[in-house]
């Protein structure tokens, strides 16, 4: 297995459960993302995805994208989330087990920029022999609306193969709203969620009444359209954390209105009060990853 392929598998497995394959999407667009990061240094370029905060009186750069608005967006009731919840996952690829670990946390509920939000966290680490090939220790932070889980701010604190990246992006959907002082603004569609908020949003959906949901998702670099639909109920799922009855949710990802055909994702949510994510399966051209719930705190 080549280092490049191993790296792609590692990063996918590490946080697939947090965002429906965020890392795989990032690896797929690696060359483009380098250009986007460079564009942050020159926010007036039309292809720039994010805009640095502007000085008073300056006009912030705009985001250009082709993604269409979702057909509909569900505004869920109070999220079935609990402060202090911590879910630990183990990732396996093909027949190789425990190549990466992932922890998802609901840190607390707080006021952020004048709004009630959930503070969500994720930690990803490669494990065992794979760590010798691709050392990864990443932390993600999300501040998402307490009811809709629409993203207010998304942070990536990345440490990969000795290289560190710090990214703090405030979500702004109005062209008239300036970037916050000393920050980076991500111009997104109204209702956009980040990967962590999207995962929790799927938990809040009442799948018995709403069999399909659509949402724009911003992964820190690009804007996608995610479509999730119920494809199975009362399925037996056995993971290290225990045995569950679960609903199976199929997640499809679109870029500029075109579905990505070379990958598929299936999320299994326990049919309990918390709708706990217990398993995510990701099928890619080069491997199949399983991210299994290992421990609940």
HELIX and SHEET records of a PDB file:
HELIX    1   1 UNK A    3  UNK A   19  1                                  17    
HELIX    2   2 UNK A   22  UNK A   28  1                                   7    
HELIX    3   3 UNK A   30  UNK A   39  1                                  10    
HELIX    4   4 UNK A  128  UNK A  133  1                                   6    
HELIX    5   5 UNK A  195  UNK A  204  1                                  10    
SHEET    1   A14 UNK A  50  UNK A  52  0                                        
SHEET    2   A14 UNK A 184  UNK A 187 -1                                        
SHEET    3   A14 UNK A 163  UNK A 172  1                                        
SHEET    4   A14 UNK A 151  UNK A 160 -1                                        
SHEET    5   A14 UNK A 137  UNK A 145 -1                                        
SHEET    6   A14 UNK A 115  UNK A 126 -1                                        
SHEET    7   A14 UNK A  96  UNK A 112 -1                                        
SHEET    8   A14 UNK A  86  UNK A  93 -1                                        
SHEET    9   A14 UNK A 288  UNK A 296 -1                                        
SHEET   10   A14 UNK A 277  UNK A 284 -1                                        
SHEET   11   A14 UNK A 263  UNK A 270 -1                                        
SHEET   12   A14 UNK A 242  UNK A 255 -1                                        
SHEET   13   A14 UNK A 223  UNK A 239 -1                                        
SHEET   14   A14 UNK A 212  UNK A 218 -1                                        
SHEET    1   B13 UNK A  50  UNK A  52  0                                        
SHEET    2   B13 UNK A 184  UNK A 187 -1                                        
SHEET    3   B13 UNK A 163  UNK A 172  1                                        
SHEET    4   B13 UNK A 151  UNK A 160 -1                                        
SHEET    5   B13 UNK A 137  UNK A 145 -1                                        
SHEET    6   B13 UNK A 115  UNK A 126 -1                                        
SHEET    7   B13 UNK A  96  UNK A 112 -1                                        
SHEET    8   B13 UNK A  86  UNK A  93 -1                                        
SHEET    9   B13 UNK A 288  UNK A 296 -1                                        
SHEET   10   B13 UNK A 277  UNK A 284 -1                                        
SHEET   11   B13 UNK A 263  UNK A 270 -1                                        
SHEET   12   B13 UNK A 242  UNK A 255 -1                                        
SHEET   13   B13 UNK A 258  UNK A 259 -1                                        
END                                                                             
